[in-house]
Amino acid sequence: MSQPLPQEARLSAPGEPAGPLYTWWRGDPLPALLVLSGLSVELARELDLLADLSGLPAGEVQARVEAGNRPYLARLDGVPVAYGWVATRRASIGALGIAFSVLPGNRYLWDFVTLPRWRGRGIYPRLLQAILKREGQAGRFWIGHDAPNIASARGILKAGFTSVGEIYRLPGGSFGMAAADSLERARAGATLLGIHLVEAGR
Ligand SMILES: CC(C)(COP(=O)(O)OP(=O)(O)OC[C@H]1O[C@@H](n2cnc3c(N)ncnc32)[C@H](O)[C@@H]1OP(=O)(O)O)[C@@H](O)C(=O)NCCC(=O)NCCS
């Protein structure tokens, strides 16, 4: 971290990190990925298909859409292979119990899955990049994953996202985020999630 944190944020962050947060801001580099022949990405209209693929009840899929979430579906030669959700109004990190408003101009990406038989072909980073291009009204995109999810981390970084920081569970049960490289982005991410910035390991 290049700059000191403001005094009010000098909380320590002991314990294990819960997981990283990443961001991509419009104008950031979008790494060139080789074309994956036959891959297409669409805003999913067939909610029953999405329910089948995800195993979610159709009512839950419908409720997500009504709450301002947009489902994207990737197909390979027409066959559904992956999906993911873009939150435009409210979002939550279920595993941590953090719920927050998605500020105007921001998008929170969540619940991404490549169906098991299609994993390891680079579909995930291409789906993420397609969403960055499709959601042209938004300038800031955010995504995270559980600490041990290396496959997700690799796909997110390949798509062009950069790490904002690590989320920690603080004594007392609240959460804090230790900034990665950019204090500006860490502040923006912590504000979005409604958590403090902290210094790790102090
Ligand atoms: C995380 C996930 C979406 C990645 O999708 P994907 O389309 O396979 O992504 P990629 O092809 O770019 O592979 C990403 C990484 O997965 C790992 N991987 C490679 N082959 C794999 C396979 N057959 N099975 C599982 N993981 C594999 C590799 O670490 C790979 O990175 P690398 O190619 O740089 O070595 C997918 O593994 C998944 O659906 N996992 C379960 C749900 C999940 O964790 N979602 C993410 C929540 S944010």
The ligand as an SDF file (V2000), in Angstrom:
LIG
                    3D

 48 50  0  0  0  0  0  0  0  0999 V2000
  -14.9570  -20.6340  -11.3050 C   0  0  0  0  0  0  0  0  0  0  0  0
  -15.5570  -21.0980  -12.6390 C   0  0  0  0  0  0  0  0  0  0  0  0
  -16.7700  -20.1950  -12.9510 C   0  0  0  0  0  0  0  0  0  0  0  0
  -14.4940  -20.9530  -13.7250 C   0  0  0  0  0  0  0  0  0  0  0  0
  -15.1120  -21.2270  -14.9740 O   0  0  0  0  0  0  0  0  0  0  0  0
  -14.2880  -21.7370  -16.2450 P   0  0  0  0  0  0  0  0  0  0  0  0
  -15.1170  -21.4060  -17.4310 O   0  0  0  0  0  0  0  0  0  0  0  0
  -13.8660  -23.1270  -16.0610 O   0  0  0  0  0  0  0  0  0  0  0  0
  -13.0110  -20.7760  -16.2020 O   0  0  0  0  0  0  0  0  0  0  0  0
  -11.5950  -21.0190  -16.9230 P   0  0  0  0  0  0  0  0  0  0  0  0
  -11.7350  -21.9760  -18.0440 O   0  0  0  0  0  0  0  0  0  0  0  0
  -11.0220  -19.6830  -17.1780 O   0  0  0  0  0  0  0  0  0  0  0  0
  -10.7220  -21.7230  -15.8010 O   0  0  0  0  0  0  0  0  0  0  0  0
  -10.3840  -21.0220  -14.6460 C   0  0  0  0  0  0  0  0  0  0  0  0
   -9.4570  -21.8900  -13.8430 C   0  0  0  0  0  0  0  0  0  0  0  0
  -10.1420  -23.0880  -13.4720 O   0  0  0  0  0  0  0  0  0  0  0  0
   -9.1770  -24.1340  -13.3230 C   0  0  0  0  0  0  0  0  0  0  0  0
   -9.5320  -25.2760  -14.1910 N   0  0  0  0  0  0  0  0  0  0  0  0
   -8.9640  -25.6480  -15.3440 C   0  0  0  0  0  0  0  0  0  0  0  0
   -9.5650  -26.7480  -15.8160 N   0  0  0  0  0  0  0  0  0  0  0  0
  -10.5330  -27.0520  -14.9540 C   0  0  0  0  0  0  0  0  0  0  0  0
  -11.4900  -28.0780  -14.9260 C   0  0  0  0  0  0  0  0  0  0  0  0
  -11.5760  -29.0030  -15.8660 N   0  0  0  0  0  0  0  0  0  0  0  0
  -12.3520  -28.1060  -13.8860 N   0  0  0  0  0  0  0  0  0  0  0  0
  -12.2950  -27.1660  -12.9310 C   0  0  0  0  0  0  0  0  0  0  0  0
  -11.3960  -26.1620  -12.9160 N   0  0  0  0  0  0  0  0  0  0  0  0
  -10.5160  -26.1080  -13.9310 C   0  0  0  0  0  0  0  0  0  0  0  0
   -7.8540  -23.5760  -13.6760 C   0  0  0  0  0  0  0  0  0  0  0  0
   -7.2340  -23.1140  -12.4880 O   0  0  0  0  0  0  0  0  0  0  0  0
   -8.2320  -22.4160  -14.5530 C   0  0  0  0  0  0  0  0  0  0  0  0
   -7.2680  -21.4470  -14.6150 O   0  0  0  0  0  0  0  0  0  0  0  0
   -6.0530  -21.6470  -15.7110 P   0  0  0  0  0  0  0  0  0  0  0  0
   -6.6740  -21.9900  -17.0070 O   0  0  0  0  0  0  0  0  0  0  0  0
   -5.4000  -20.2880  -15.7110 O   0  0  0  0  0  0  0  0  0  0  0  0
   -5.1900  -22.7110  -15.1590 O   0  0  0  0  0  0  0  0  0  0  0  0
  -15.9980  -22.5820  -12.5960 C   0  0  0  0  0  0  0  0  0  0  0  0
  -14.9080  -23.3490  -12.1200 O   0  0  0  0  0  0  0  0  0  0  0  0
  -17.2070  -22.8150  -11.7100 C   0  0  0  0  0  0  0  0  0  0  0  0
  -18.3370  -22.7120  -12.1580 O   0  0  0  0  0  0  0  0  0  0  0  0
  -16.9680  -23.1490  -10.4280 N   0  0  0  0  0  0  0  0  0  0  0  0
  -18.0550  -23.3710   -9.4760 C   0  0  0  0  0  0  0  0  0  0  0  0
  -18.8110  -22.1070   -9.1340 C   0  0  0  0  0  0  0  0  0  0  0  0
  -17.8900  -20.9670   -8.7560 C   0  0  0  0  0  0  0  0  0  0  0  0
  -16.9570  -21.1520   -7.9730 O   0  0  0  0  0  0  0  0  0  0  0  0
  -18.1940  -19.7810   -9.2800 N   0  0  0  0  0  0  0  0  0  0  0  0
  -17.4080  -18.5810   -9.0730 C   0  0  0  0  0  0  0  0  0  0  0  0
  -17.9550  -17.7770   -7.9730 C   0  0  0  0  0  0  0  0  0  0  0  0
  -17.3360  -16.1290   -8.0850 S   0  0  0  0  0  0  0  0  0  0  0  0
  1  2  1  0
  2  3  1  0
  2  4  1  0
  2 36  1  0
  4  5  1  0
  5  6  1  0
  6  7  2  0
  6  8  1  0
  6  9  1  0
  9 10  1  0
 10 11  2  0
 10 12  1  0
 10 13  1  0
 13 14  1  0
 14 15  1  0
 15 16  1  0
 15 30  1  0
 16 17  1  0
 17 18  1  0
 17 28  1  0
 18 19  1  0
 18 27  1  0
 19 20  2  0
 20 21  1  0
 21 22  1  0
 21 27  2  0
 22 23  1  0
 22 24  2  0
 24 25  1  0
 25 26  2  0
 26 27  1  0
 28 29  1  0
 28 30  1  0
 30 31  1  0
 31 32  1  0
 32 33  2  0
 32 34  1  0
 32 35  1  0
 36 37  1  0
 36 38  1  0
 38 39  2  0
 38 40  1  0
 40 41  1  0
 41 42  1  0
 42 43  1  0
 43 44  2  0
 43 45  1  0
 45 46  1  0
 46 47  1  0
 47 48  1  0
M  END
$$$$
